[in-house]
Amino acid sequence: MYRCAADTPETNVALTYEREKSIESIQKQIRELIPEVAARARQSMKSEMQPPLSPAM
Protein backbone atom coordinates (compact mmCIF):
# COMPACT_ATOMS: atom_id res chain seq x y z
CA MET A 1 0.00 0.00 0.00
CA TYR A 2 2.83 2.37 0.89
CA ARG A 3 4.56 1.78 -2.43
CA CYS A 4 1.31 2.27 -4.31
CA ALA A 5 0.79 5.61 -2.61
CA ALA A 6 4.41 6.58 -3.25
CA ASP A 7 4.27 5.61 -6.94
CA THR A 8 0.94 7.29 -7.73
CA PRO A 9 2.31 10.85 -8.23
CA GLU A 10 4.90 9.48 -10.68
CA THR A 11 2.28 7.95 -13.00
CA ASN A 12 1.55 11.24 -14.79
CA VAL A 13 -2.11 10.89 -13.84
CA ALA A 14 -3.69 14.23 -13.04
CA LEU A 15 -4.56 14.34 -9.35
CA THR A 16 -6.61 16.96 -7.59
CA TYR A 17 -5.05 18.79 -4.68
CA GLU A 18 -7.38 16.89 -2.34
CA ARG A 19 -6.26 13.52 -3.76
CA GLU A 20 -2.60 14.43 -3.39
CA LYS A 21 -3.15 15.44 0.23
CA SER A 22 -5.11 12.26 0.85
CA ILE A 23 -2.26 10.13 -0.53
CA GLU A 24 0.27 12.04 1.58
CA SER A 25 -1.92 11.45 4.64
CA ILE A 26 -2.09 7.72 3.90
CA GLN A 27 1.70 7.55 3.63
CA LYS A 28 2.10 9.44 6.91
CA GLN A 29 -0.30 7.13 8.71
CA ILE A 30 1.54 4.06 7.41
CA ARG A 31 4.93 5.50 8.47
CA GLU A 32 3.58 6.17 11.95
CA LEU A 33 2.18 2.65 12.30
CA ILE A 34 5.19 0.92 10.75
CA PRO A 35 8.25 3.16 11.17
CA GLU A 36 10.51 0.96 9.05
CA VAL A 37 8.04 0.81 6.14
CA ALA A 38 10.16 3.02 3.84
CA ALA A 39 13.17 0.74 4.33
CA ARG A 40 11.00 -2.31 3.69
CA ALA A 41 9.60 -0.75 0.51
CA ARG A 42 13.11 0.07 -0.77
CA GLN A 43 14.28 -3.49 -0.05
CA SER A 44 11.24 -4.91 -1.81
CA MET A 45 11.90 -2.77 -4.87
CA LYS A 46 15.57 -3.88 -4.95
CA SER A 47 14.50 -7.52 -4.77
CA GLU A 48 12.06 -7.10 -7.64
CA MET A 49 14.68 -5.45 -9.84
CA GLN A 50 17.22 -8.25 -9.43
CA PRO A 51 17.16 -11.00 -12.04
CA PRO A 52 15.81 -14.31 -10.81
CA LEU A 53 18.34 -16.84 -9.62
CA SER A 54 18.84 -19.79 -11.89
CA PRO A 55 18.20 -23.16 -10.28
CA ALA A 56 21.30 -24.97 -9.01
CA MET A 57 22.06 -28.33 -10.52
N, CA, C and O atoms as CSV, one atom per row, in Angstrom:
chain,resi,resn,atom,element,x,y,z
A,1,MET,N,N,0.833,-1.194,0.000
A,1,MET,CA,C,0.000,0.000,0.000
A,1,MET,C,C,0.874,1.252,0.000
A,1,MET,O,O,0.599,2.220,-0.709
A,2,TYR,N,N,1.934,1.210,0.813
A,2,TYR,CA,C,2.827,2.371,0.887
A,2,TYR,C,C,3.449,2.641,-0.473
A,2,TYR,O,O,3.481,3.785,-0.927
A,3,ARG,N,N,3.942,1.595,-1.125
A,3,ARG,CA,C,4.563,1.779,-2.434
A,3,ARG,C,C,3.564,2.289,-3.452
A,3,ARG,O,O,3.907,3.125,-4.288
A,4,CYS,N,N,2.348,1.807,-3.398
A,4,CYS,CA,C,1.307,2.272,-4.312
A,4,CYS,C,C,1.085,3.764,-4.128
A,4,CYS,O,O,1.004,4.511,-5.103
A,5,ALA,N,N,0.988,4.191,-2.890
A,5,ALA,CA,C,0.792,5.609,-2.614
A,5,ALA,C,C,2.004,6.423,-3.051
A,5,ALA,O,O,1.861,7.540,-3.547
A,6,ALA,N,N,3.191,5.865,-2.868
A,6,ALA,CA,C,4.413,6.577,-3.249
A,6,ALA,C,C,4.550,6.668,-4.767
A,6,ALA,O,O,5.046,7.670,-5.282
A,7,ASP,N,N,4.119,5.643,-5.481
A,7,ASP,CA,C,4.270,5.607,-6.935
A,7,ASP,C,C,3.198,6.402,-7.674
A,7,ASP,O,O,3.418,6.805,-8.816
A,8,THR,N,N,2.065,6.634,-7.063
A,8,THR,CA,C,0.943,7.294,-7.727
A,8,THR,C,C,1.300,8.649,-8.334
A,8,THR,O,O,0.940,8.893,-9.486
A,9,PRO,N,N,1.987,9.543,-7.621
A,9,PRO,CA,C,2.306,10.845,-8.230
A,9,PRO,C,C,3.228,10.740,-9.450
A,9,PRO,O,O,3.261,11.652,-10.276
A,10,GLU,N,N,3.968,9.651,-9.568
A,10,GLU,CA,C,4.898,9.483,-10.685
A,10,GLU,C,C,4.242,8.894,-11.925
A,10,GLU,O,O,4.918,8.713,-12.938
A,11,THR,N,N,2.961,8.593,-11.882
A,11,THR,CA,C,2.282,7.948,-13.004
A,11,THR,C,C,1.783,8.922,-14.061
A,11,THR,O,O,1.190,8.503,-15.055
A,12,ASN,N,N,2.010,10.202,-13.862
A,12,ASN,CA,C,1.546,11.239,-14.792
A,12,ASN,C,C,0.031,11.308,-14.898
A,12,ASN,O,O,-0.505,11.833,-15.873
A,13,VAL,N,N,-0.652,10.783,-13.902
A,13,VAL,CA,C,-2.106,10.895,-13.839
A,13,VAL,C,C,-2.423,12.198,-13.110
A,13,VAL,O,O,-1.850,12.486,-12.060
A,14,ALA,N,N,-3.321,12.965,-13.664
A,14,ALA,CA,C,-3.692,14.229,-13.038
A,14,ALA,C,C,-4.448,13.953,-11.744
A,14,ALA,O,O,-5.470,13.267,-11.737
A,15,LEU,N,N,-3.925,14.501,-10.650
A,15,LEU,CA,C,-4.565,14.341,-9.354
A,15,LEU,C,C,-5.020,15.704,-8.848
A,15,LEU,O,O,-4.343,16.714,-9.039
A,16,THR,N,N,-6.161,15.711,-8.210
A,16,THR,CA,C,-6.613,16.957,-7.592
A,16,THR,C,C,-5.764,17.208,-6.349
A,16,THR,O,O,-5.116,16.299,-5.829
A,17,TYR,N,N,-5.778,18.426,-5.893
A,17,TYR,CA,C,-5.053,18.788,-4.676
A,17,TYR,C,C,-5.522,17.921,-3.505
A,17,TYR,O,O,-4.712,17.472,-2.693
A,18,GLU,N,N,-6.823,17.693,-3.425
A,18,GLU,CA,C,-7.377,16.894,-2.336
A,18,GLU,C,C,-6.864,15.463,-2.392
A,18,GLU,O,O,-6.550,14.874,-1.358
A,19,ARG,N,N,-6.776,14.896,-3.603
A,19,ARG,CA,C,-6.264,13.523,-3.758
A,19,ARG,C,C,-4.801,13.443,-3.347
A,19,ARG,O,O,-4.395,12.509,-2.654
A,20,GLU,N,N,-4.014,14.418,-3.772
A,20,GLU,CA,C,-2.597,14.427,-3.394
A,20,GLU,C,C,-2.448,14.471,-1.884
A,20,GLU,O,O,-1.643,13.732,-1.318
A,21,LYS,N,N,-3.215,15.332,-1.226
A,21,LYS,CA,C,-3.150,15.440,0.230
A,21,LYS,C,C,-3.623,14.154,0.893
A,21,LYS,O,O,-3.081,13.747,1.921
A,22,SER,N,N,-4.618,13.521,0.316
A,22,SER,CA,C,-5.111,12.262,0.853
A,22,SER,C,C,-4.028,11.181,0.771
A,22,SER,O,O,-3.824,10.431,1.725
A,23,ILE,N,N,-3.343,11.107,-0.359
A,23,ILE,CA,C,-2.263,10.133,-0.531
A,23,ILE,C,C,-1.129,10.417,0.456
A,23,ILE,O,O,-0.589,9.492,1.062
A,24,GLU,N,N,-0.772,11.678,0.618
A,24,GLU,CA,C,0.266,12.042,1.584
A,24,GLU,C,C,-0.149,11.638,2.999
A,24,GLU,O,O,0.676,11.169,3.782
A,25,SER,N,N,-1.409,11.819,3.317
A,25,SER,CA,C,-1.918,11.450,4.636
A,25,SER,C,C,-1.842,9.939,4.843
A,25,SER,O,O,-1.484,9.475,5.926
A,26,ILE,N,N,-2.173,9.186,3.821
A,26,ILE,CA,C,-2.089,7.721,3.904
A,26,ILE,C,C,-0.649,7.296,4.172
A,26,ILE,O,O,-0.392,6.456,5.035
A,27,GLN,N,N,0.290,7.883,3.423
A,27,GLN,CA,C,1.697,7.545,3.634
A,27,GLN,C,C,2.138,7.887,5.058
A,27,GLN,O,O,2.851,7.107,5.688
A,28,LYS,N,N,1.729,9.020,5.555
A,28,LYS,CA,C,2.104,9.439,6.905
A,28,LYS,C,C,1.549,8.461,7.934
A,28,LYS,O,O,2.254,8.070,8.864
A,29,GLN,N,N,0.302,8.069,7.773
A,29,GLN,CA,C,-0.304,7.126,8.706
A,29,GLN,C,C,0.438,5.792,8.694
A,29,GLN,O,O,0.670,5.202,9.749
A,30,ILE,N,N,0.807,5.320,7.517
A,30,ILE,CA,C,1.537,4.058,7.413
A,30,ILE,C,C,2.896,4.190,8.092
A,30,ILE,O,O,3.301,3.300,8.840
A,31,ARG,N,N,3.608,5.296,7.840
A,31,ARG,CA,C,4.926,5.501,8.472
A,31,ARG,C,C,4.817,5.530,9.984
A,31,ARG,O,O,5.703,5.032,10.679
A,32,GLU,N,N,3.751,6.103,10.500
A,32,GLU,CA,C,3.576,6.175,11.952
A,32,GLU,C,C,3.264,4.798,12.546
A,32,GLU,O,O,3.696,4.482,13.655
A,33,LEU,N,N,2.518,3.990,11.811
A,33,LEU,CA,C,2.176,2.654,12.301
A,33,LEU,C,C,3.329,1.672,12.140
A,33,LEU,O,O,3.536,0.801,12.985
A,34,ILE,N,N,4.074,1.819,11.053
A,34,ILE,CA,C,5.190,0.916,10.755
A,34,ILE,C,C,6.392,1.786,10.409
A,34,ILE,O,O,6.629,2.069,9.234
A,35,PRO,N,N,7.153,2.214,11.412
A,35,PRO,CA,C,8.247,3.163,11.170
A,35,PRO,C,C,9.266,2.710,10.124
A,35,PRO,O,O,9.829,3.549,9.421
A,36,GLU,N,N,9.512,1.426,10.006
A,36,GLU,CA,C,10.510,0.956,9.049
A,36,GLU,C,C,9.925,0.658,7.669
A,36,GLU,O,O,10.573,0.004,6.852
A,37,VAL,N,N,8.710,1.131,7.404
A,37,VAL,CA,C,8.042,0.815,6.141
A,37,VAL,C,C,8.813,1.326,4.924
A,37,VAL,O,O,8.860,0.637,3.906
A,38,ALA,N,N,9.408,2.492,4.997
A,38,ALA,CA,C,10.156,3.023,3.845
A,38,ALA,C,C,11.339,2.115,3.521
A,38,ALA,O,O,11.609,1.837,2.353
A,39,ALA,N,N,12.041,1.654,4.547
A,39,ALA,CA,C,13.170,0.744,4.327
A,39,ALA,C,C,12.683,-0.574,3.738
A,39,ALA,O,O,13.321,-1.130,2.845
A,40,ARG,N,N,11.569,-1.068,4.229
A,40,ARG,CA,C,10.996,-2.314,3.685
A,40,ARG,C,C,10.606,-2.141,2.221
A,40,ARG,O,O,10.844,-3.031,1.405
A,41,ALA,N,N,10.016,-1.010,1.891
A,41,ALA,CA,C,9.604,-0.753,0.512
A,41,ALA,C,C,10.824,-0.685,-0.404
A,41,ALA,O,O,10.805,-1.248,-1.499
A,42,ARG,N,N,11.885,-0.002,0.031
A,42,ARG,CA,C,13.110,0.067,-0.769
A,42,ARG,C,C,13.700,-1.322,-0.986
A,42,ARG,O,O,14.117,-1.651,-2.097
A,43,GLN,N,N,13.738,-2.138,0.063
A,43,GLN,CA,C,14.279,-3.489,-0.047
A,43,GLN,C,C,13.438,-4.322,-1.000
A,43,GLN,O,O,13.978,-5.090,-1.796
A,44,SER,N,N,12.141,-4.179,-0.926
A,44,SER,CA,C,11.245,-4.913,-1.806
A,44,SER,C,C,11.477,-4.525,-3.265
A,44,SER,O,O,11.488,-5.383,-4.148
A,45,MET,N,N,11.661,-3.234,-3.510
A,45,MET,CA,C,11.904,-2.769,-4.874
A,45,MET,C,C,13.233,-3.311,-5.395
A,45,MET,O,O,13.319,-3.708,-6.556
A,46,LYS,N,N,14.272,-3.333,-4.553
A,46,LYS,CA,C,15.569,-3.876,-4.954
A,46,LYS,C,C,15.431,-5.348,-5.332
A,46,LYS,O,O,15.982,-5.795,-6.338
A,47,SER,N,N,14.697,-6.089,-4.520
A,47,SER,CA,C,14.504,-7.516,-4.772
A,47,SER,C,C,13.796,-7.753,-6.100
A,47,SER,O,O,14.149,-8.674,-6.837
A,48,GLU,N,N,12.817,-6.942,-6.403
A,48,GLU,CA,C,12.059,-7.103,-7.638
A,48,GLU,C,C,12.892,-6.749,-8.869
A,48,GLU,O,O,12.640,-7.266,-9.957
A,49,MET,N,N,13.874,-5.878,-8.704
A,49,MET,CA,C,14.680,-5.446,-9.837
A,49,MET,C,C,15.818,-6.418,-10.141
A,49,MET,O,O,16.390,-6.367,-11.230
A,50,GLN,N,N,16.158,-7.300,-9.204
A,50,GLN,CA,C,17.224,-8.248,-9.429
A,50,GLN,C,C,16.712,-9.381,-10.314
A,50,GLN,O,O,15.560,-9.802,-10.201
A,51,PRO,N,N,17.599,-9.874,-11.209
A,51,PRO,CA,C,17.162,-11.000,-12.043
A,51,PRO,C,C,16.962,-12.244,-11.186
A,51,PRO,O,O,17.626,-12.414,-10.164
A,52,PRO,N,N,16.062,-13.096,-11.599
A,52,PRO,CA,C,15.809,-14.310,-10.807
A,52,PRO,C,C,17.048,-15.202,-10.807
A,52,PRO,O,O,17.809,-15.239,-11.774
A,53,LEU,N,N,17.228,-15.909,-9.717
A,53,LEU,CA,C,18.343,-16.835,-9.623
A,53,LEU,C,C,18.038,-18.081,-10.447
A,53,LEU,O,O,16.912,-18.579,-10.453
A,54,SER,N,N,19.049,-18.568,-11.132
A,54,SER,CA,C,18.835,-19.790,-11.892
A,54,SER,C,C,18.953,-20.976,-10.940
A,54,SER,O,O,19.740,-20.937,-9.994
A,55,PRO,N,N,18.181,-22.020,-11.182
A,55,PRO,CA,C,18.201,-23.163,-10.277
A,55,PRO,C,C,19.577,-23.845,-10.292
A,55,PRO,O,O,20.212,-23.976,-11.338
A,56,ALA,N,N,20.008,-24.265,-9.123
A,56,ALA,CA,C,21.304,-24.971,-9.012
A,56,ALA,C,C,21.127,-26.414,-9.438
A,56,ALA,O,O,20.097,-27.034,-9.173
A,57,MET,N,N,22.125,-26.928,-10.088
A,57,MET,CA,C,22.057,-28.333,-10.518
A,57,MET,C,C,23.114,-29.128,-9.828
A,57,MET,O,O,23.225,-30.334,-10.052
